[in-house]
Amino acid sequence: MKLRQFTEQLQADSMEDEKTIDFSSVGLYLAGLQVCFAIVCCGCTSVLCCWLLPPNAISAVRTLAVTTFVGLLLVRKPLRVGRVRGVCTMFNALRPCVAVYILSLILEQLVHTCVVPETGSERHGTLRHAVYHTISVFLIISGFIRAKNPRSESDMPFLVTMICLILTALLPPPAMSASGPLCEPTTLLGAGERVLRALLFSAVYVVLVYAAAPSQNVSNELFICVARATAASIWILSATSWSLPLAPLQAGIVLFSRLNEGEVPNSQDQSTASCYEQVPLNGSCTPDMQSCAGSDIEGGTGTVIGAAIPGEVTDMEAVKLALASTRAYGSGGGGLSFSFSGNGRATPVGLVNIAAVAAREANIT
């Protein structure tokens, strides 16, 4: 009964969440901090489970169970501050990061399971190390390609990462007995490196998700966002320690690219702006204005309702434009309302009703 109530609550939260994401609200980024904290706690838990028990009592299954429980507990529900639009959408794209991290611990542990004592295999081990490091270099390059353009629809970086992961599975690094993140009581330096990897991986993943956020809270959009962010940040969990300083550089490139990219208006915004630009200021009407299908300008009556004005438009210019439209189409236009946005998009940020002004001016003239 509790499980059904929990799933119904998650579904209700997702349905209440708006399609638009309010990136200007600080509360939206609390979900990213929550996921980073959860992954760091998972890394610390895997270390402590191997430290607090004697070597003969260490169990990889127990470590995995405790680590998974901690991760699921910390990302059970998003932390909220007020009613911020888009929290559920971002949280659903962020929390798979915990599952990816736990899966990486399992795969790393599986590398060291079937260990056979080898004699005279130093040359063979060196070759496998060289192949593994070469694959790691390509993983890093793929991650930086995605960081350079995080919102790109090209899946070439994702395909490169998948090929590298398959090659890593076919040619894994040499295994060592009684080793692995789930059963090895590591040294203090090794524990610090493991926690640092968890922090850097979660931070880069979160930055990539925020930079290329899903447009809607639906499964296909979430899958694309999670897959691309995972492919671009997974190298942090597999590469050697010398490459870890590249992770903050990758996050910085993502932020720089995203901030300089700006907002790109969608096709509906461009159609609305194109139809709006066809409204003349001299009161004349062109036949092209009747062909603006799907826009906010109605061809039959000439009424402009909710048209988005790109760029910086003052109220006085809006009044002049409304008066010109009223004179062109006559008194059958009805009330006129305009929404303005100074960022070039069709997002209404203010509503100016100028019907009364238009009526008075029409009576005067």
N, C-alpha and C positions, 0 to 999 in steps of 0.2 A: 504493500500500500504506500509506503514511504517512497519507493522508487517511482511509482506512477505519479505521485504528487510532485516529485522533483522534476520529472520530464515534462509534465504539464506546465510547471512554473517556467521552465526554460523556454518552452514553446510560446507561452504568453509574453514573456519578455522579448522574444525575437519578433513577434507580431506587432508589439507596441513600438518597436524601434523604427525610427524613420529611415527612409532610403538615403536621405542626405546625411552627411557626416559633418559635424560641427568641429572643424579642426582649430577654430579659434578658442575653444574652451579648454581650460587646463585639466578639467576632469576627464577628458578623453584619454589623456596620456597616463592616467593612473593605471589603466589596464596593462600597458607596457611595462611599467615598473613592477606590477604584481607578477607578471610572467617571468621577468628577470629574477626577481626574488625567489620564485618557486624553483627555477632551474638551479640557482646557486645553492638552495637548500637541498635539492636532490644530490648535487655533487658532494656537499658536506656530509650528507647521510651515508652515501656509499663509502666515504672514507672512514667515518666513525664506526660503521658496522664492522669494518675489518680491524679497526684499532682496539675497540673495547672488548673483544673476545680473544681468547687464546688461539694460537694458530691451528690447533687441532679441532676447534669448534667452529671455525669459519665456514660458512655455507654460502655459495653464490646464489642459491635460491632464496635464502633468507634475506640477503642483502638486496636482491631484486625486489622482493615483496615489500620490504620496508621503504625502499626508495620510491617505488610506484605509489604506495599509499600516501607518502608525504607529497608527492607531486600532484596526485589527484585531489587531495584535500585542499591544497593551496590554490588550485584553479577551478574549484567547484562552481563558484559564482563570481562574477566581476565585482570589484569594489566600485561603488558609485558615490559621487559627490553631486547631489542635485540630479536633475533630469537632463542629461547631455545627450544630444542626438548622435547616434552611431556607436554607442558603447557596445551593444551586443554584436553588431557587425564586426567591429575591430577585435573584440574579445574572442569571437568564434574563429577569427583568422590567426590570432596570437597563440591561443593555448595548445594547438597541435605541436608547438615547439617543444613542450614537455615530453610528448610522446616520441618525438624524433630524438631527443636527447637520451631517453631511456632505451630506445631501440639501438642507438649507437653504443651504449654500454653493453648491451646483450651481444651485439655483433663483435665488439672488441674482445669480449670474454670468450666467444666461440673460437676465435683465432687460436687461443692457447689451450684448447681442450685436448685435441689429439696430438700429443707430444710424444715423439719417439726419439730415444737417445741416438744421436748421430755422431759418428766419428769421422774426422777428416772432412767435414762439410763446411769449413770456413769459407772456401771459395764460393760454394753454392749460396750460403747465407749472405755474402757480400753482394752477389748479383741480384738477389731478391730485394735487398735493401735499396740498391740503385734503381731498380724498376719501380719500387714503391715511391721513392722520392721523385722520380720523373713524373709519375702519375699525379702526385701531390702538386707539382708545379702547374700542370694543366688544370687541376681543380682551382687553384688560386687565380689563374688567368681567367677562367670562366666566371668566377665570382666578381672579378674586377670589371669584366665586360658588362655584366648586369648592373654593377654599381654605377657605371658611367651613364647608363640610361635605364633607370629602374622601371619606367613605365612603358618600355618598348614591348611591342607585341611579337618580336622575334624570339623564337624558342631555341635558337642555336646555342646559347649558353646552357640551357637546360639539357639539351641533347649531349653536349660535350661532358657535362657532369655525369649524366647517366652512363655514358661509355666509360668514363674513368672509374666509376664505382663498380661496373661490371668487371673491368680489368683488375681492379683491386681484389674483388672476390675470387677471380681465377688465379691471380698471382699475389696472394697475401704476403705480408712480411713474415720473417721467421718466427715461429712460436717458441715460447719459453715456459718451462714447467713452473707450476704454482704461481702464475702471473695472471694479470687481468684486473680490470677495475672493480669486479664484484667479489674477489676473493684474495686480493693481494694487500697485506698490511704495508702500505707504501711508506716511504720516508717523508719527513716534513717538507722537503723540497718537492717531492713528487705530488704530495697532497696539495700544496700551493699551486702547482702547475695545473692539476686537475680542476681545482675550483676556478682558476683563472680562465681556463678553456670554457668552462660552463658560463662564466660571466660574459666573456667576449662573444661566444656563440649566441647567447640570448640577446645581447645588445645589438649585434649586427642583424639578427633575424627581425627584431622588433623595428629597427630603423627601416629595413627593406619593406616590411608590411605597411608601415605608416607612409612610406614614400609611394607605394603602389597599392593603395587600399582598394578592396573590392567595391565595385559600384553598388552592389545590392547584397542583402543577407540571404543569398541562395547558394545551393551546394556547388554549382559549377563555377561561380565567381570565387567562392572561398577556396575551392580546390586549386584553381589557377594561381591565386595569390600565395597559398601555402606552398605549392610545388616550386614556384619560382624563388621564393624567399629561402626555402630549404636548400635548393640547389646552389644558391649563391653564397650560403653561409656554412655549408656542411664541411668545407675544407678545414675549418678551425678545429674540428674534433678529430681530424685524421692527420693533419700535417705535423711536422716536427716542431719543437719548441722555438727554433730560431725564426720561424715564420709568424709567430703570434703577434709581433709588433705591427704586422701588416693589417690586422683586424681593425684597429682604430682608424687607420688610413682609409680602409674601405668604407667604413661608416661615414667618415668625413666627405668622401667623394659622393656617396649617396645623397647626403644632405646638400652639398653644394650643387649637384646636378638638379635635384628636385626644386630647390629654392630659385634657381636661375631659369628653370623651365617655364614657370608661370602657368596660368590657367589657360587651357585650350578650349574654346567654346565648342560645344557639340553641334551636330547638324541642325537640330531644332532651333538652337540659339541663332545660328547663322541664317536660317530661313526666316526667322522672325525679324532679325536685324535687316535682312535684305528687303523684306516687305515694308518695313518701317521707313527705310530710306527712300522708298518710292512715293511717300506722301509729300507733295510739294508744299512749299511755304507760300506760294503765290495764289493758292486756292484752286489751281487747275487740277483736273483728274485725268490720269492716263489709263489706257486700257490694260496695261500690264498689271495694274493694281488688282484687277479682278481675278488674276491667275495665281494668287498667292495661296495655294491650298494648304490647309493645316496650320495657318498662322493665326495671329490674333487680330488680323484686319478682316472684317467681314465685307465680302465683295458686294453684297446686295444693298446694304444700307450705308456703307462707307463709315461705319462706326468703328473707332479704334478703342479697343478695350484691353487694358493690361499690356500694352505694347512695351517691350523692353527697349530702352534707349541706350545704345552703347556709348561709352565714354562719359565724360563729365557734362551733364546737362543741367542748367539752372532751371528754377521754377518759371522764371520769366520766359525763357525759350520754350518751355513746355506749354505755357499759356498761349504764346504766339502760334505755335504749331496746332494747338487744339482749335484756336479761332479760325485759322486758315482752313482746317478740315471742316469745321462747322459751316463756313461760308461756301465751301466747295460742294458739300453734300446737302445743304439746306438744313431745315430744322428737324428733319426726320432722324437725325443721328442719335438723339437721346443723350443721356449722361455720358460723360467722358471721364475715364480714370486711367492714369498712367502710373507704372511702377518704374523706378529708376535704379540703376546700378552703375557705380563708377568703375567697376573692375572689368567691364567688357563682356560680362555674362548676363544671362537673362534671369538672374536671381533677383526677385523683388525685395528691395530693402526698405522701401518707403512708398506710400500710396498718397497721391495728390489728386483729390477730386476737384475738378475745375469746371463742373457743369454750370454752377451758378455764375461764374465769371464769364463763361462763354455765352450764356443766355443774356446777361446784361449787355455785353458788347454787341451781340447780334441785334438787340432792340435799339441800341444807340445808332448803329449804322443803318 
